[in-house]
C-alpha cells in the first residue's frame, strides 16, 4: 500500500514554452498540438483534488475532478490544457508527480511513458505526438493555434524554457516599405524595414521587420533602398516610428511578411520577411 507523502507540494510553477519563428524538425524533438485554452495543473492526494490555473487560481470543474479522482493512484500532479470545444476537456501532456515521487527531474521520454500507462477517460484526454513531416503545416491547415516542439531528454523546468518551443500559425500579407533603420553590431546592410499599408488613401505605419533576412538580401536591399531615399517619412500616420537612425524611401518596394497577429494598436506582432515582391 502506497503511503501519502508528507512533502506533496501545494504548488509547482508550470513550464512555459518559448516562442520561435524558426520552422524545423529532427529526431531530437517531439511535436505536440498547441491548444488554445487555459493551462491547468491537477493536484490529487488521496480523495482531495485541486485544479489550479497557471496563475494559481482555483478552478471548479466537477467532471474533471471526478475523472482525476478516479485514476488508480494515491497521489498525482498532471499538467495540461483546458478547452471547451466539447464541454470542458482536460488535455493532459505531462506528469510531474506520481505516488510519492516527483518526476520533474526525469527526462521527457520517461514522463511520457508514465503518462501513457494512465487509463485516461473523458473528459481527460492524452495529448499525442504529431508525427507529420512538417507539423506546423498540418497545424495551420487544420486550424490549430500551432505546435509545441519539446526537446528529447529535457527535464521539466519551472520557467519559460528553450527546451520547449512554440511555433504559432502565422498570417501572411504584402506590405510597402517606407523606410529602414541602420544595422547594429556586425549586421550588414540594414537593421529593420519600416513597413506600412494603404487604407482610404492613407499610408499607415505597421511596424518593423527585422528577421528573415540573409546577408546577401540585407546588402542588396540596402543598395536598392539607398537609390530611392527621400528626406521625410512617407507615412501619412506613423505612430511608433523610430526617431533616430531611420532612413525614408519612396513607397515603391513591396515585401511579403509573415506575422502572428495584429496588436490592438494595429502593429505587426513577431513579423519576419518571407520574400521580396517584384
N, C-alpha and C positions, 0 to 999 in steps of 0.2 A: 504494500500500500504506500502511495506517494504522500509524503507529508507536505503540508502547506509551508512555503518558505517564509521566514520572518523578514527577509530583505526584499520581498516582492516590491518593485518600485511603484510609487504613486504616479509617476510621470516619466516619460522618455521623450526627448526632443526628436521629432521625426527628421529623417534625412531628406534633403531637398536636392533637386536636380539643377544643374547649371545650363542656361540657355546657350545653344550653339547654332551658328549659321552654317556650319560645315555639314556635308552630307557624305557619309562613309559607311562601310560595312567591314567585317573582318571577323575571324574566328575568336578573337579576344573579347567580343561584345555580344551581349544578349539584348534583343529588342522586345519591347512591350508596347502595347497601345497606351497612348496618353489619354486619360479620361478627363472629361470636363465636369467636375463635381466638387465635393468637399473632402479634403483629406481627413481621414478618420482613423484613430487608434482605438482598438478594443482591448480593454483590460479585464481579465476574468480571474478571480481567485475563489475557488470552490463555487458557490452559488451566486456570488456577487459579480455582476458585470457592469462595467463603466465604459461609456463611449465618449471620447473626447476629440474635439477638433484640433487642428494644428496649433490653434491659439489657446488650447487647453480649456475650451468651453464645453460644458456637458451637453450631450445630445440625447434626447429621449426618443428611442426608436424601438418599441416593444418587440416587433417581429425579428429585428436583428439581434436584440438582447437575448431572446429565446433561442435563436439559432446558435449563438456563441455559447450560451449556457448548455446547449445540448451536445457540444463536442466532447469526445471521450478523453478528456484531460482534466487535471485538477487545477492547473494554472496555465495561462497563455496570454500573450500580448500579440495582437495582429496589427498589421499596417495595411492600409488600403484606401480606396476612394469610394465615397458615397455618391450615387447618382439616383435620379428619379425618373429614368426613361420608362421603366415598367414598375411603378411604385418605388419604394425605397429598396435599392440593391447595393450591397456592400461588396465591392470588387477587391479581393484580398491579393496583395502581391508580395508580402513579406511576413516573416515570423521573427519576433525579437526576443521572446521568452517562452519557454515551454517546460512545465513540471519541474520547477526549481532551478532551471538552467537558463542563464542569459546567453543567447546565441548571436548577439550582435558582433561578437568578436570572431565569428566563424565566416568562412568565405561565402560569397553569394550562392554558389552551387550547393553548398551544404544546407543553407536556409531554404533554398528552393526544394530540395529533397524532403526536408521536414514538412514543408507546406504541402507537397504532393501526397503525403501519407494521410493528411487530414481529410475526413469524409465531409467535405463542404456540401451543403444543400441550400437551395434557395431560402432566403434571399442572400446567402453567401455564395459568391462566385469567385473561382480562382482565375487570376489574370494569367493567360497563357503567353508563351513566347511567339513572336511574329517572325516567321522564317522566310519571308519573301526576299528576293534578291535585292530589291530596293524598297524597304519597308515604308519609307516616307511617301513614296508614290502611291502605295496602297492606302495609306492613311488619308491623303488628300482626295483620292478618288472616291473613297467610301465615306467622306465627310467627318473623319476623326479630327480631333484637335491637333494631333501629331503623334510622335512616338518617343519613347524613352530608351536610350541606349545605356545599358548597365555593364560595367567592366567585370569580366570574369575574374574570380579570385578576390574581388574587393570586399572589404568589411563594411558593416553598417556604421556610418559616421553621423553624429548628431549635429549636422551643419549642412550648408549648401556645398556640395562636393563635385569636383570634376570627374569622379568615378561614376556618377550618373549624369547623363547629358540629355537635354530635351530638345527635340527637333520639332518645331511647330510648323504646321502647314502655313504656307505663305500666299500672299496676294502678289500679283504682278501687274505693273502698269507702266506706260510710257510717260516720261517727264521731260521737260525742256530745261536745258542748262542755262542758268542766268549768271553764273559766276563760279569761282573756285577759291580755295584757300591755299596758302603756301605749305609746302611739305615741312615736316618736323623731323629732327634727328637724321637718320640715314635714308629716309624715304625719298625716292626720286620723283620728279615731275610736279605733282601737286598733292595737297593733303586730302581735300574732300571736294566733291562737286556740290554746288548750291543749286538745287533744282526747284522747279515750280510747275504749275499747271494753269490753264486758262479757264476762266469762269465768268460768263457775262461780260466779255471784253476786258476783263482784268487778268493780270498775270500775278498769281499768288504764290508766295514762297512756301514750299512743302518740307524743307529741311535739308540736312547734309547727308551725302552718300560718300562714305569713306572706306568701304570694304568691297571686295570682289574684283580688285584690280591686280594685274600682274605688272611687273616693272616696265615692260615694253608698252603696255597700254597707258600707263601713267605718263611716260615720256612723250609718246605720240600725241596723246590727248592734250598735254600741256602746250605742245607746239601748235596744235590746231586752235586751241583757245586763245593763245597769245596773238594769233593773227586777226582775231575779231574782238579784241579787248576794247572796252568803252570806259568812259570816265565815271559814270554814275550807275547805281543799281537799276536794272530794267524792270524790277518787280514793282507793280503798282501798289501792292500792300506787302510789307516784308517784316512783320513782327518776328523777332528772333534772329534776324540777320546778324552775322558777326560784324563787329565794329573795327577789328584790327586784322591785318593780314589777309584781306579779301580782295579779289580782283573781279571785275564785272565784264560780262561779254554780251554781244548781241545774242538774243534768244533764237539761235539757229540750230544748235546741236540737240538731238533728241536721244535719250538713253532709256533702256528698259531696266526697271528696278523691281526687285523682289522685296517685300516687307511683311511684317507680321500683322500689323493693323494700323489704323489711323488713331492718333491720340485725340483727346477731347478738344485740343486746340488745332486740329486738322494738320498735324505734322506726322511724318512717317516714323513708325517705331521699328527699330532694328532693320534699316534698309541695307541692301547690298546690290552692287551693279551686276546685272545679268549680261547686257550686251549694248553695243552702240548701234543706233538705228542709222541706216544710210538714207 
